[in-house]
Amino acid sequence: MRYVSTRGDAPVLDFQAVTLSGLASDGGLYLPEAWPTLTIEQISALRGLSYVDTAVEVMAPFVAGVLTRDDLRTLCTQAYGRFSHAAVAPLVQLDGQHWLLELFHGPTLAFKDVALQFLGLLFERFLTGSDKHLTVVGATSGDTGSAAIDALAGRAGVDVFMLHPKGRVSDVQRRQMTTVLAPNIYNIAIDGSFDDAQALVKAMFNSPEFSGKFTLSAVNSINWARLMAQVVYYFYAAVRLGAPERPIAFSVPTGNFGDVFAGYVAAKMGLPIAKLIVATNVNDILHRALSEGDYSQGTVVPTPSPSMDIQVSSNFERLLFDLGGRDGGALAAQMHGFEATKAMRLTNAQRAGTGPLFASDRIDLDDMALAMRWAHESAGEVIDPHTAIALAAARRIDLGDTPIVTLATAHPAKFRDAVERSTGARPALPKRIGDLFEREERYDSLPGTFEAVTAYIGERATPSV
């Protein structure tokens, strides 16, 4: 399998190289040169398989030429062996049509663990026996940071510099990052929003002067390997609800579009998905783009769903590239225009391409709270604010009798205050992190400027050889 950049001017890479590089050298994002597909018979054969065996079948085409199926099975067995539920991603029924796919049974209680536990092992495997030292730089709106830090803490050959927006993540999210005291972990709280942090990360990759000094890599969903691992749970859930004989819909809380794009990949591989519902909070750039063709950046509004407080959705570029005929030059011009003006109209081809598969909705605070209350009172389920936004969108869309799976992306205990305000129930932290608020914190606060952050990293990172 070979990988190409969305902007058409970066080297074509194999799976190992694309995993270690993250962002493409031309500022684009990597995608497979062609989408692999599974036949109806192959999808049917996934029924009854364990999560690990499902992962091997779904991911094998993407790692061809670099990892064998036995390699993949070993890595997946190790990655998902740390999850607290034997099913890894269990389904929970809410009523006759609605289901939750619980993706928060990993070590940091968020869906990011599904991909990042696997990605950490990939890094370790690809670096073993080499003299390469990775400098991982990432931006987090809360959950990516803790999942990446848990996966990479103490691993040889990797330093992690994680930026988070100061005061804009929950106390549990922050402490899950800042109480990891491994010597290769550096937490940086910046003044500004997640979008500011994400822009800084992209600027570091795109600066020859800075990136030339280090071997930079990414753990955000700009890294293809992360998205690839997330494709698995769409197949895993769908076959348990009747696919491929009947299509299944998914409702996804999203900010950076990575989780939704994984669903798009599953559909391209042949999984019969009736609809992908893109659920946003009031930071609704994706809803406006999909419903009106208006991809225009607004001001980030802080909400109780901080992982969705985003106005620039990096992975949306991958969808625009695929729907626009995979014309890297045209997409590069379109994205450069957006980066200059903070506004962009989708082309006719891009808009037409989103129509059949995607729906979207914007959920405000009241509707989020009502969804949390409904889940608690009607189904006995306590859900976090992000999951509630996707559930609210799922319950508003009419898809007949099609089963709708809402992705439950975080444990409710990560957002205790918001859950308690809406339901009256204050979720407890699981025992495995029950002492979180007794642990020592360590992080540094910096201005949200390129100069301040690169100077900090430059003093601590290992130069490339």
C-alpha positions in Angstrom: 0.0 0.0 0.0 1.3 3.4 -1.0 0.2 6.8 0.4 -0.2 10.2 -1.3 -0.6 13.7 0.0 -3.8 15.6 -0.3 -1.8 18.6 -1.8 -0.1 16.5 -4.4 3.5 17.7 -3.9 5.0 15.4 -1.3 6.8 12.0 -1.7 4.7 8.9 -2.0 5.3 6.8 1.1 4.8 3.3 2.4 2.9 2.6 5.7 6.0 2.8 7.9 7.1 6.1 6.5 3.7 7.6 6.6 3.2 6.6 10.3 6.5 8.1 11.4 6.1 11.3 9.4 2.5 12.4 10.3 2.0 15.6 8.3 3.1 15.6 4.6 6.0 17.8 3.7 3.8 19.9 1.4 1.4 20.7 4.3 -1.1 18.1 3.2 -2.4 14.9 4.8 -1.6 11.4 3.7 -4.2 9.0 2.3 -4.0 5.6 0.6 -3.4 5.8 -3.1 -6.5 3.8 -3.6 -9.2 2.5 -1.2 -9.1 -1.2 -0.5 -12.5 -3.0 -0.4 -14.0 -5.9 1.4 -16.6 -8.1 -0.3 -20.0 -8.8 1.1 -18.7 -12.3 2.0 -15.7 -10.9 3.8 -17.8 -8.4 5.8 -20.2 -11.2 6.7 -17.3 -13.3 7.9 -16.5 -10.6 10.5 -19.5 -11.7 12.6 -18.5 -13.3 15.8 -14.9 -12.3 15.5 -13.1 -10.7 18.5 -12.1 -7.1 18.3 -8.5 -8.1 17.7 -9.4 -10.4 14.8 -11.7 -7.8 13.3 -8.9 -5.3 13.5 -6.5 -7.6 11.6 -9.0 -8.2 8.8 -9.9 -4.5 8.4 -6.4 -3.0 8.7 -4.3 -5.7 6.8 -4.7 -4.0 3.4 -3.4 -0.7 4.7 -0.2 -2.1 6.1 0.5 -4.5 3.2 4.2 -4.7 2.4 5.3 -3.5 5.9 3.5 -5.7 8.5 2.3 -9.3 8.1 -1.1 -10.4 9.6 0.8 -12.1 12.4 2.6 -8.8 13.1 -0.7 -7.0 13.1 -2.3 -9.5 15.4 0.6 -9.3 17.9 0.3 -5.5 18.0 -3.5 -5.4 18.3 -3.4 -8.1 21.0 -1.0 -6.0 23.1 -2.8 -2.7 22.4 -6.3 -3.9 23.3 -5.2 -6.1 26.2 -5.1 -3.0 28.3 -8.8 -2.3 27.9 -11.1 -2.9 30.8 -13.9 -4.5 28.8 -13.3 -7.8 27.1 -15.3 -6.6 24.0 -13.0 -3.5 23.8 -15.9 -1.6 22.2 -19.2 -2.9 23.5 -22.6 -2.0 22.2 -25.3 -0.8 24.6 -29.0 -0.6 23.5 -30.9 2.6 24.5 -34.3 1.8 22.8 -35.6 0.0 19.8 -33.5 2.1 17.3 -30.7 3.7 19.2 -27.4 2.2 20.4 -24.3 3.4 22.1 -20.8 2.2 21.0 -18.7 2.6 24.1 -15.2 3.6 23.1 -14.0 4.7 26.5 -12.8 1.4 28.1 -9.1 2.2 27.4 -6.6 3.4 30.0 -7.4 7.1 29.6 -11.2 6.7 29.3 -11.6 8.1 25.8 -12.0 6.8 22.2 -8.5 8.1 21.4 -7.1 5.1 23.3 -8.4 2.8 20.5 -6.0 4.3 18.1 -3.2 5.7 20.2 -2.4 2.5 22.1 -1.9 0.9 18.7 0.1 3.9 17.4 2.5 3.9 20.3 3.3 0.2 19.6 3.9 1.1 15.9 6.3 3.8 16.8 8.2 1.4 19.1 8.3 -1.3 16.4 9.5 1.0 13.6 12.2 2.7 15.8 13.6 -0.5 17.2 17.1 -1.1 15.9 17.4 2.4 14.3 19.3 5.4 15.5 16.2 7.6 14.7 14.8 9.7 17.6 11.2 11.0 17.2 10.1 14.4 18.4 6.3 14.0 18.6 4.5 17.4 18.7 0.7 17.4 19.2 -2.2 19.7 20.0 -5.1 18.4 22.1 -8.5 19.7 23.0 -8.4 17.3 25.9 -8.4 13.6 25.1 -5.7 13.1 22.4 -3.1 14.4 24.8 -3.8 12.0 27.6 -4.1 9.0 25.3 -0.9 9.8 23.5 1.0 10.4 26.7 -0.2 7.2 28.2 0.8 5.3 25.0 4.3 6.9 24.7 5.4 7.6 28.3 8.8 6.0 29.0 9.2 4.6 25.4 12.7 4.8 24.1 13.5 7.0 21.1 10.5 9.3 21.5 10.0 12.7 23.1 6.4 14.0 23.4 5.5 17.7 23.4 1.8 18.2 23.9 0.1 21.5 23.7 -3.3 22.1 25.3 -5.3 25.4 25.6 -4.9 26.7 29.1 -8.1 26.6 31.1 -10.1 25.1 28.3 -10.0 21.4 29.1 -11.7 19.6 32.0 -9.8 19.1 35.3 -9.8 15.3 34.7 -8.5 15.8 31.1 -5.7 18.1 32.3 -4.6 15.9 35.2 -4.5 12.8 33.0 -1.8 14.6 31.0 0.0 16.6 33.6 0.4 13.9 36.3 2.5 11.6 33.9 6.0 12.4 35.1 7.9 10.3 32.6 11.1 12.1 31.5 10.1 12.0 27.8 6.8 13.8 28.3 6.4 17.6 28.2 3.0 19.2 28.7 2.6 22.8 27.5 -0.4 24.9 28.4 -0.7 27.8 25.9 -2.7 31.0 26.0 -5.4 30.5 23.3 -7.8 27.9 21.9 -7.3 24.5 20.5 -7.3 26.0 17.0 -4.3 28.1 18.0 -2.5 25.1 19.4 -3.2 23.1 16.2 -2.0 26.0 14.0 1.3 26.0 16.0 1.8 22.3 15.4 1.2 22.7 11.6 3.5 25.7 11.5 6.3 23.6 13.1 5.9 20.9 10.5 5.8 23.5 7.7 8.9 25.4 8.9 12.1 24.0 7.3 14.2 25.9 9.8 12.6 24.2 12.7 11.5 20.8 11.3 14.9 20.3 9.7 16.5 20.1 13.2 14.4 17.3 14.4 12.6 14.1 13.2 9.1 15.4 13.8 6.0 13.1 14.0 2.4 13.5 14.9 -0.1 11.7 17.1 -3.1 13.9 16.2 -5.5 12.5 13.7 -3.5 14.1 10.9 -1.5 10.8 11.3 -3.0 8.3 9.0 -2.3 5.3 11.3 -4.6 6.8 13.9 -7.5 7.1 11.5 -6.9 3.6 10.2 -7.2 2.1 13.6 -10.6 3.9 14.1 -12.1 2.4 11.0 -12.2 -1.0 12.8 -15.0 -0.2 15.3 -17.4 0.8 12.5 -17.1 -2.7 11.1 -17.2 -4.3 14.5 -20.4 -2.5 15.5 -22.2 -2.8 12.2 -21.9 -6.6 11.7 -23.4 -7.1 15.2 -26.5 -5.1 14.2 -27.1 -6.9 10.9 -24.6 -5.6 8.3 -24.0 -6.2 5.5 -27.6 -7.4 5.0 -28.9 -4.1 6.3 -27.3 -0.7 6.4 -26.4 0.9 9.8 -26.2 4.6 10.6 -23.7 6.3 12.9 -23.9 9.6 14.8 -20.5 11.0 15.6 -19.6 13.9 17.9 -16.9 15.7 16.0 -14.6 18.7 16.0 -11.6 17.7 14.0 -13.5 15.3 11.6 -11.1 12.4 12.2 -13.6 10.0 13.8 -16.2 10.8 11.1 -13.7 10.4 8.4 -12.9 6.9 9.7 -16.5 6.1 9.1 -16.2 7.5 5.5 -13.2 5.1 5.0 -15.3 2.2 6.2 -18.0 3.1 3.7 -15.4 3.3 0.9 -14.2 -0.1 1.9 -17.7 -1.5 1.3 -19.5 -1.3 4.7 -23.1 -0.4 4.1 -23.5 2.8 6.1 -26.9 4.4 5.7 -25.8 7.8 7.0 -23.0 9.4 8.9 -24.4 12.1 11.1 -21.9 14.8 11.8 -22.9 16.2 15.2 -21.3 19.6 16.3 -21.8 21.8 19.2 -22.2 25.6 18.7 -18.7 25.6 17.1 -20.5 24.5 14.0 -18.1 25.0 11.0 -18.6 21.4 9.9 -22.4 21.7 10.1 -22.3 24.9 8.0 -19.9 23.3 5.5 -22.1 20.2 5.0 -25.5 21.9 5.0 -24.6 25.2 3.2 -21.2 24.7 1.6 -19.8 27.4 3.9 -16.5 26.5 5.5 -15.8 29.7 7.3 -13.8 30.0 10.5 -15.6 31.7 13.4 -14.5 32.5 17.0 -14.2 29.5 19.2 -16.9 29.4 22.0 -15.9 27.5 25.1 -18.5 24.8 26.0 -18.9 21.8 28.3 -17.8 19.7 25.4 -14.3 21.1 25.0 -13.0 18.4 22.6 -15.4 19.8 20.0 -14.5 23.5 20.6 -12.8 23.7 17.2 -13.3 26.0 14.2 -10.7 24.5 11.9 -11.2 20.8 11.3 -8.0 19.3 9.9 -9.3 16.0 8.6 -12.0 17.7 6.5 -9.2 18.3 4.0 -9.0 14.5 3.4 -12.7 14.4 2.5 -12.5 17.4 0.2 -9.6 15.8 -1.6 -11.4 12.5 -2.1 -14.6 14.2 -3.3 -12.8 16.7 -5.5 -11.4 14.1 -7.8 -8.1 13.7 -5.8 -6.7 16.8 -7.6 -3.8 17.7 -5.2 -3.0 21.0 -7.0 -6.6 22.2 -6.9 -7.0 21.2 -3.3 -3.8 22.9 -2.3 -5.0 26.1 -3.9 -8.3 25.8 -2.1 -6.7 25.2 1.3 -4.2 28.0 0.8 -7.1 30.3 0.1 -8.8 29.2 3.3 -5.6 29.6 5.3 -5.3 33.2 4.0 -8.9 34.3 4.3 -10.4 31.9 7.0 -13.3 31.4 4.6 -14.0 28.9 1.8 -16.9 27.7 -0.3 -17.1 24.0 -1.2 -17.1 23.2 -4.9 -20.2 21.8 -6.6 -18.4 18.4 -6.8 -17.5 18.5 -3.1 -21.1 19.4 -2.0 -22.6 16.8 -4.3 -20.3 14.2 -2.9 -21.3 14.8 0.7 -25.0 14.5 0.1 -25.7 10.8 -0.1 -23.7 9.7 2.9 -23.5 12.7 5.3 -26.1 14.5 7.4 -25.2 17.1 10.1 -26.7 18.9 13.0 -25.8 21.7 15.4 -26.6 21.0 19.0 -26.8 23.8 21.6 -26.4 23.5 25.3 -30.1 23.0 26.1 -30.4 20.1 23.6 -27.2 18.6 24.9 -28.5 18.6 28.5 -31.8 17.2 27.4 -30.1 14.3 25.7 -28.1 13.5 28.8 -31.2 13.6 30.9 -33.1 11.3 28.4 -30.4 8.7 28.4 -30.2 8.7 32.2 -34.0 8.6 32.8 -35.2 6.5 29.9 -32.3 4.1 29.5 -30.4 4.2 32.7 -27.2 5.4 30.9 -25.0 8.2 32.1 -23.2 9.8 29.1 -20.7 12.6 28.7 -21.4 15.9 26.9 -19.8 14.9 23.6 -21.8 11.7 23.4 -24.9 13.6 24.3 -24.4 16.0 21.3 -24.2 13.0 19.0 -27.2 11.3 20.6 -29.3 14.5 20.3 -28.5 14.7 16.6 -29.3 11.0 16.2 -32.7 11.4 17.8 -33.6 14.4 15.6 -32.9 12.7 12.2 -35.6 10.5 10.6 -34.0 7.3 9.2 -37.0 5.1 9.4 -36.2 1.9 11.2 -32.5 2.0 10.5 -30.4 1.2 13.6 -28.4 4.3 14.7 -25.2 3.9 16.6 -24.1 6.9 18.6 -20.3 6.9 19.3 -19.8 7.2 23.0 -16.4 8.9 22.9 -15.6 9.5 26.6 -16.3 8.2 30.0 -18.8 10.6 31.8 -16.4 10.9 34.8 -14.1 13.0 32.6 -16.8 15.7 32.6 -18.3 15.3 36.1 -19.6 18.8 36.6 -21.4 19.0 33.2 -23.0 15.5 33.8 -24.1 16.4 37.3 -25.7 19.7 36.2 -27.8 17.9 33.6 -28.7 14.6 35.3 -28.1 15.1 39.0 -25.8 12.2 39.0 -22.1 12.7 39.6 -20.1 9.9 37.9 -17.2 8.4 39.8 -13.8 7.9 38.3 -13.1 4.2 37.7 -10.9 2.6 40.3 -7.9 2.4 38.0 -7.5 6.2 38.0 -9.3 6.9 41.3 -6.3 8.6 42.8 -6.0 11.1 39.9 -6.5 14.1 42.1 -3.9 13.1 44.6 -1.1 12.9 42.0 1.5 15.5 41.4 1.1 17.7 38.3 3.9 19.0 36.1 3.4 21.3 33.1 4.7 24.6 31.7 2.6 27.6 30.6 3.7 29.5 27.5 2.3 32.3 25.3 0.6 30.9 22.2 3.4 32.1 19.9 5.5 30.2 17.4 8.7 31.7 18.9 7.9 30.8 22.5 6.9 27.2 21.7 9.7 26.4 19.3 12.3 27.9 21.7 10.9 25.6 24.5 11.0 22.5 22.3 14.3 23.4 20.8 16.0 23.5 24.2 14.6 20.0 25.2 14.2 17.9 22.0 16.8 15.5 20.7 18.2 16.8 17.3 18.0 14.5 14.3 21.1 12.7 13.3 
